[in-house]
């Protein structure tokens, strides 16, 4: 007989009990394998999530750096504009101060010129008021044209017509005056 035939065979209940133990061991191994796979999947998921978070953090840092750089640039531009405006206003203030000084100096010079002219006129008028009328008349006549002198003579004759008896004026005199006036 062969060894298989000689080996004792367990009863059905014993065989079931032995099979149950083997089945339990197999199921336990299967559960352990599932647990290991799940644990490995969870670990990989954690690694992926950490990588995603790290990527998000890097992106946020880069975005923050870009925003900070933009803000710094805007501030620099505003500072430059402010300095330019300040310089422009300072130049306008200086120009206005120079205009003010010019106006004040011009007004002072104008006043001095007016004072000098007023003094000159006052001095001339004083001289004229102190001179006798006949001297003033002689001075005026010294610069007159002959026809003006004749007109003045006729005026004097007309004013003193009541004192003068008779005056003869020849046509030759009038014709000479008319010829000079026509030239």
C-alpha positions as CSV (number, residue, x, y, z in Angstrom):
1,X,0.0,0.0,0.0
2,X,1.1,3.3,-0.7
3,X,1.8,6.0,1.9
4,X,-1.3,7.8,0.9
5,X,-3.4,4.8,1.5
6,X,-1.9,4.1,4.8
7,X,-2.1,7.6,6.1
8,X,-4.9,8.1,8.5
9,X,-7.7,10.2,7.2
10,X,-9.3,12.7,9.4
11,X,-12.9,12.7,10.2
12,X,-15.1,15.2,8.4
13,X,-15.3,17.5,11.3
14,X,-11.6,17.4,11.9
15,X,-11.0,18.0,8.2
16,X,-13.3,21.0,8.4
17,X,-11.6,22.3,11.4
18,X,-8.2,21.9,9.7
19,X,-9.6,23.5,6.6
20,X,-11.1,26.4,8.6
21,X,-7.7,27.0,10.2
22,X,-6.0,27.0,6.8
23,X,-8.8,29.1,5.4
24,X,-8.4,31.6,8.3
25,X,-4.7,31.7,7.7
26,X,-5.2,32.4,4.0
27,X,-7.9,35.0,4.7
28,X,-5.5,36.6,7.3
29,X,-2.8,36.7,4.7
30,X,-5.2,38.2,2.2
31,X,-6.3,40.8,4.8
32,X,-2.7,41.6,5.5
33,X,-2.0,42.0,1.8
34,X,-5.1,44.3,1.4
35,X,-3.9,46.3,4.5
36,X,-0.4,46.6,3.1
37,X,-1.8,47.8,-0.3
38,X,-4.1,50.3,1.4
39,X,-1.3,51.5,3.6
40,X,0.9,51.9,0.6
41,X,-1.8,53.7,-1.3
42,X,-2.5,56.0,1.7
43,X,1.3,56.7,1.9
44,X,1.5,57.5,-1.8
45,X,-1.6,59.7,-1.5
46,X,0.1,61.5,1.4
47,X,3.3,62.0,-0.7
48,X,1.2,63.3,-3.6
49,X,-0.8,65.7,-1.4
50,X,2.5,67.0,0.2
51,X,3.9,67.5,-3.3
52,X,0.8,69.4,-4.4
53,X,0.9,71.5,-1.2
54,X,4.6,72.2,-1.8
55,X,3.8,73.2,-5.4
56,X,1.0,75.5,-4.2
57,X,3.2,77.1,-1.6
58,X,5.9,77.7,-4.2
59,X,3.4,79.2,-6.5
60,X,2.0,81.4,-3.8
61,X,5.5,82.5,-2.8
62,X,6.3,83.4,-6.5
63,X,3.0,85.3,-6.8
64,X,3.7,87.1,-3.6
65,X,7.3,88.0,-4.8
66,X,5.8,89.2,-8.1
67,X,3.2,91.3,-6.3
68,X,5.8,92.8,-3.9
69,X,8.0,93.6,-6.9
70,X,5.1,95.3,-8.7
71,X,4.3,97.3,-5.5
72,X,8.0,98.3,-5.2
73,X,8.1,99.4,-8.8
74,X,4.9,101.4,-8.4
75,X,6.3,103.1,-5.3
76,X,9.5,104.0,-7.2
77,X,7.5,105.4,-10.1
78,X,5.4,107.4,-7.6
79,X,8.5,108.7,-5.9
80,X,10.0,109.7,-9.2
81,X,6.8,111.5,-10.2
82,X,6.6,113.2,-6.9
83,X,10.2,114.4,-7.1
84,X,9.6,115.6,-10.7
85,X,6.5,117.5,-9.6
86,X,8.3,119.0,-6.6
87,X,11.2,120.1,-8.9
88,X,8.7,121.6,-11.3
89,X,6.9,123.5,-8.6
90,X,10.2,124.7,-7.1
91,X,11.2,126.0,-10.5
92,X,7.9,127.8,-10.8
93,X,8.3,129.3,-7.4
94,X,11.8,130.5,-8.3
95,X,10.5,132.0,-11.5
96,X,7.7,133.8,-9.7
97,X,10.2,135.1,-7.1
98,X,12.3,136.5,-10.0
99,X,9.3,138.0,-11.6
100,X,8.3,139.6,-8.3
101,X,11.9,141.0,-7.9
102,X,11.8,142.3,-11.4
103,X,8.4,144.0,-10.9
104,X,9.6,145.6,-7.6
105,X,12.8,146.8,-9.2
106,X,11.0,148.0,-12.3
107,X,8.5,149.9,-10.1
108,X,11.3,151.5,-8.0
109,X,13.1,152.5,-11.2
110,X,9.9,153.9,-12.7
111,X,9.3,155.9,-9.5
112,X,12.8,157.3,-9.6
113,X,12.3,158.3,-13.3
114,X,9.0,159.9,-12.5
115,X,10.4,161.7,-9.6
116,X,13.3,163.0,-11.8
117,X,10.9,164.1,-14.5
118,X,8.6,165.8,-12.0
119,X,11.6,167.6,-10.5
120,X,12.7,168.7,-14.0
121,X,9.2,169.9,-14.9
122,X,8.8,171.6,-11.5
123,X,12.2,173.4,-12.0
124,X,11.2,174.6,-15.5
125,X,7.8,175.8,-14.3
126,X,9.4,177.6,-11.4
127,X,11.8,179.3,-13.9
128,X,8.9,180.2,-16.2
129,X,6.8,181.7,-13.3
130,X,9.8,183.8,-12.2
131,X,10.5,185.2,-15.7
132,X,8.5,188.2,-16.9
133,X,5.8,187.5,-19.5
134,X,7.6,189.6,-22.1
135,X,10.7,187.4,-21.8
136,X,8.6,184.2,-22.2
137,X,7.0,185.8,-25.3
138,X,10.3,186.6,-26.8
139,X,11.6,183.1,-26.2
140,X,8.5,181.7,-27.8
141,X,8.9,184.0,-30.8
142,X,12.5,183.1,-31.2
143,X,11.5,179.6,-32.4
144,X,8.5,180.6,-34.5
145,X,8.2,180.6,-38.3
146,X,7.7,183.9,-40.0
147,X,4.1,183.2,-40.9
148,X,3.4,182.4,-37.2
149,X,5.0,185.7,-36.3
150,X,2.7,187.5,-38.8
151,X,-0.4,185.8,-37.4
152,X,0.6,186.9,-33.9
153,X,1.1,190.5,-35.1
154,X,-2.4,190.5,-36.6
155,X,-3.8,189.2,-33.3
156,X,-2.0,192.0,-31.4
157,X,-3.4,194.5,-33.9
158,X,-6.9,193.1,-33.5
159,X,-6.7,193.3,-29.7
160,X,-5.5,196.9,-29.8
161,X,-7.8,198.0,-32.6
162,X,-9.5,200.5,-30.3
163,X,-6.2,202.3,-29.6
164,X,-5.0,202.3,-33.2
165,X,-6.5,204.8,-35.4
166,X,-5.9,203.5,-38.9
167,X,-3.8,200.6,-40.3
168,X,-3.1,200.0,-44.0
169,X,-2.3,196.5,-45.1
170,X,-1.4,196.2,-48.8
171,X,-2.5,193.3,-51.0
172,X,1.2,192.6,-51.6
173,X,1.7,191.5,-48.0
174,X,-1.3,189.1,-48.2
175,X,-0.1,187.7,-51.5
176,X,3.4,187.0,-50.0
177,X,1.9,185.3,-47.1
178,X,-0.4,183.2,-49.3
179,X,2.6,182.2,-51.5
180,X,4.5,181.0,-48.5
181,X,1.5,179.0,-47.2
182,X,1.1,177.3,-50.5
183,X,4.7,176.1,-50.5
